[in-house]
């Protein structure tokens, strides 16, 4: 009976130490996860696609898209025009 009691005491002390050490790890102040998030989002995996966005400026007065051709800017472009993409 005393053997069973001593084993039970040892197991309960070990369980208490495990719980206390886990709580001590969780209680760390000023944890900064931004470095981890930045490292995870910087690398691309094989499944994700690279996003490519094309923007076009639209003129309400002319009802057309803006075109930038060198130094000239006109509001006579159509949707999807190569000079209207930014």
C-alpha positions, 0 to 999 in steps of 0.5 A: 500500500505504501508503495502505491501511495509513494508512486502516486505522490511521485506522479502527482509531483511530476504532473504539477511540475509539467503544468507549472513549466507549461504555464511559465512558458505561456506567461512570457511578456512582449512576444513579437510574432511579426518576425515569424509571420513575415518569414512565413509570408515572404516565402512562396510555396508551390501551390500559391499563385503570384497575383498580378494586378493591373490598374486603369484610371477612368475619367468620368467627364469623357467616359474613357480610360486615361492613357499615358503615352510618354509625356502625353496624357489623354482621356480617350483610351478604351478598356484594356488599352496597353497605354492605359495600364498602370 
